Amino acid sequence: MPVAEILAIGTELLLGEIQDTNTRVIARLLRDAGVDLFRTSMIGDNAERIAQAIQDAINRSDFVITTGGLGPTIDDPTRQAVALAAGMELEYHPELWDQILERFRRYSREPSENNRRQAYIPHGARAIENQVGTAPSFITTIHGKPIISLPGVPREMEWALQNHVLPFLREHFQLQGIIKARIIHLAGIGESLVDEQISDLEQLTNPTVGLAAHTGQVDIRITAKATSAELADQMIAEVEAEIRRRVGSHIYGVDQDFLPNVILQTASQKNLSIALVDCGGGGELTHLLASFGYDATLANIIDYPDPELDLEILLYNQMQKSGASAGMCSSYHPGQEKQTLHLLVITPSGRYSTTLSYGGPPANGVLWSVNSALDALRRRL
């Protein structure tokens, strides 16, 4: 399988003014096409630095994709940088200028003279017409390896990638394989404990298994390389089955499953309505559930919980008031060294209460409390 690098270009990215979403889209599409991604980088609008980054990347990889810097202004240096890296001059393509003019006519706009810069690409490069914008893409080669330069505007980038770049890569590298991934979501267990239980699986080479920790949650990623989607799915399924055997009680979903949505779907299937007493977390628990369709009128948000409050009485009163058949009280108490969470869950099958503590960054305390409360509720529904 060929190895690629992605280079996102734009000083605005380095300054945090906009978020780089292009790299994620390209990475996912390359993965699905069976391309290994070696490295992604971000660099500002400096032609010499971009040229050096391209040369470094092409020495490590089979091809490089750049995004951004193809606009008409002085601070759009990608064309010049690629030409510099390839040791070529820029050359004018009148057919590209005609295409750019057609785009402007379609939008009932007049181009300025600096738009003509977009009709210049490195000598010998293969031009790619931009049918959804004005910045043409192009493919140059350095030492026989492709340098693919795409616009930074996401919809223009994705159009060129889907319609021209991926077909080019399939033909150029005779791509036959596929890379597929599955994310297994866990809650109520820390990363180190997950690692203890599946460390031998993390040594596999294909599929590979990796961990990613989040506040109150852990993800296990299984990635398989295969000659077909069916074979990749089979490889992933075998490893997933073993992971479920070891940590199954902590798994709440896969891929695009979200913990609040899993809870609400389970409650709906069991014909349960859930009352909440949401104390001390600024209403974040209620707001998160509401963003997935929870009826927030079933909740009582208390900004500053009194340690003397009787959580059971509070919850029973809220269940009676709302007519809910299940309920949870989550009482979060922040602190500089340790945060505390008191939980009470009442369902038709029983009553559960616990007190949890968290010693992580105080700024993450509310998120920890929300995820911990949701996981406690999930387990009791």
PELINUR-V328748 format. One record per residue. N is the residue number from 1. RES is the residue in three letters. OMEGA is omega in whole degrees, -180 to 180 (NA if undefined). Layout:
n: <N N>
res: <RES RES>
omega: <OMEGA OMEGA>
This chain:
n: <1 2 3 4 5 6 7 8 9 10 11 12 13 14 15 16 17 18 19 20 21 22 23 24 25 26 27 28 29 30 31 32 33 34 35 36 37 38 39 40 41 42 43 44 45 46 47 48 49 50 51 52 53 54 55 56 57 58 59 60 61 62 63 64 65 66 67 68 69 70 71 72 73 74 75 76 77 78 79 80 81 82 83 84 85 86 87 88 89 90 91 92 93 94 95 96 97 98 99 100 101 102 103 104 105 106 107 108 109 110 111 112 113 114 115 116 117 118 119 120 121 122 123 124 125 126 127 128 129 130 131 132 133 134 135 136 137 138 139 140 141 142 143 144 145 146 147 148 149 150 151 152 153 154 155 156 157 158 159 160 161 162 163 164 165 166 167 168 169 170 171 172 173 174 175 176 177 178 179 180 181 182 183 184 185 186 187 188 189 190 191 192 193 194 195 196 197 198 199 200 201 202 203 204 205 206 207 208 209 210 211 212 213 214 215 216 217 218 219 220 221 222 223 224 225 226 227 228 229 230 231 232 233 234 235 236 237 238 239 240 241 242 243 244 245 246 247 248 249 250 251 252 253 254 255 256 257 258 259 260 261 262 263 264 265 266 267 268 269 270 271 272 273 274 275 276 277 278 279 280 281 282 283 284 285 286 287 288 289 290 291 292 293 294 295 296 297 298 299 300 301 302 303 304 305 306 307 308 309 310 311 312 313 314 315 316 317 318 319 320 321 322 323 324 325 326 327 328 329 330 331 332 333 334 335 336 337 338 339 340 341 342 343 344 345 346 347 348 349 350 351 352 353 354 355 356 357 358 359 360 361 362 363 364 365 366 367 368 369 370 371 372 373 374 375 376 377 378 379 380 381>
res: <MET PRO VAL ALA GLU ILE LEU ALA ILE GLY THR GLU LEU LEU LEU GLY GLU ILE GLN ASP THR ASN THR ARG VAL ILE ALA ARG LEU LEU ARG ASP ALA GLY VAL ASP LEU PHE ARG THR SER MET ILE GLY ASP ASN ALA GLU ARG ILE ALA GLN ALA ILE GLN ASP ALA ILE ASN ARG SER ASP PHE VAL ILE THR THR GLY GLY LEU GLY PRO THR ILE ASP ASP PRO THR ARG GLN ALA VAL ALA LEU ALA ALA GLY MET GLU LEU GLU TYR HIS PRO GLU LEU TRP ASP GLN ILE LEU GLU ARG PHE ARG ARG TYR SER ARG GLU PRO SER GLU ASN ASN ARG ARG GLN ALA TYR ILE PRO HIS GLY ALA ARG ALA ILE GLU ASN GLN VAL GLY THR ALA PRO SER PHE ILE THR THR ILE HIS GLY LYS PRO ILE ILE SER LEU PRO GLY VAL PRO ARG GLU MET GLU TRP ALA LEU GLN ASN HIS VAL LEU PRO PHE LEU ARG GLU HIS PHE GLN LEU GLN GLY ILE ILE LYS ALA ARG ILE ILE HIS LEU ALA GLY ILE GLY GLU SER LEU VAL ASP GLU GLN ILE SER ASP LEU GLU GLN LEU THR ASN PRO THR VAL GLY LEU ALA ALA HIS THR GLY GLN VAL ASP ILE ARG ILE THR ALA LYS ALA THR SER ALA GLU LEU ALA ASP GLN MET ILE ALA GLU VAL GLU ALA GLU ILE ARG ARG ARG VAL GLY SER HIS ILE TYR GLY VAL ASP GLN ASP PHE LEU PRO ASN VAL ILE LEU GLN THR ALA SER GLN LYS ASN LEU SER ILE ALA LEU VAL ASP CYS GLY GLY GLY GLY GLU LEU THR HIS LEU LEU ALA SER PHE GLY TYR ASP ALA THR LEU ALA ASN ILE ILE ASP TYR PRO ASP PRO GLU LEU ASP LEU GLU ILE LEU LEU TYR ASN GLN MET GLN LYS SER GLY ALA SER ALA GLY MET CYS SER SER TYR HIS PRO GLY GLN GLU LYS GLN THR LEU HIS LEU LEU VAL ILE THR PRO SER GLY ARG TYR SER THR THR LEU SER TYR GLY GLY PRO PRO ALA ASN GLY VAL LEU TRP SER VAL ASN SER ALA LEU ASP ALA LEU ARG ARG ARG LEU>
omega: <179 -180 -175 168 177 179 178 -172 176 178 180 176 -180 -180 -180 -179 174 -179 178 176 -177 -177 -179 -179 -179 -178 -179 -179 176 178 -179 180 178 179 175 177 -176 -174 169 -178 177 -176 -178 -174 178 -171 -178 -180 178 180 179 179 178 180 178 -177 -176 175 -179 -166 -180 174 -177 173 173 173 177 176 -180 179 -173 -171 -179 -177 172 -166 -170 -180 -179 -178 180 177 179 180 -178 -177 -178 171 171 177 -177 178 -178 180 176 178 177 179 179 178 179 178 -179 178 180 -179 -179 179 178 178 171 -175 -178 175 180 178 -176 177 176 175 -179 -180 178 -179 176 -178 176 -180 176 -176 179 179 -174 -175 178 171 176 179 177 174 173 -176 178 -179 -176 167 -174 -176 -176 178 177 178 -170 -176 176 179 -176 178 -180 -179 -177 -170 -177 -171 -179 174 178 -178 179 -180 -174 -177 -179 -176 180 -172 179 174 179 -180 174 178 177 -176 179 174 178 179 -179 -178 -177 179 175 -180 179 -173 -178 -174 179 178 179 178 180 179 176 3 172 -180 180 -178 172 -177 173 -179 179 -179 176 175 170 -179 174 -179 -178 172 -177 -180 178 178 -179 180 178 178 180 180 179 -177 -179 179 179 180 179 177 179 178 -175 -174 -171 -177 -179 -177 177 180 179 173 -174 175 176 -175 178 -179 178 180 -177 177 178 179 180 180 -179 179 179 168 -171 173 178 162 -169 -172 165 -178 179 179 -176 179 180 -177 179 178 -179 179 177 174 179 178 -174 177 177 -174 172 -178 179 -173 -175 -176 175 179 -179 -179 175 -174 -178 179 178 -176 179 178 -180 177 179 -179 -175 -177 -178 -180 177 -179 176 171 178 -177 -175 -180 -178 175 -178 -178 -178 174 -176 179 174 -177 173 179 178 177 178 -178 178 -176 179 176 179 173 -179 177 -175 -179 180 -179 -180 -180 -180 -174 -178 179 177 -178 -180 -179 179 179 179 180 177 179 180 -175 -174 -180 NA>
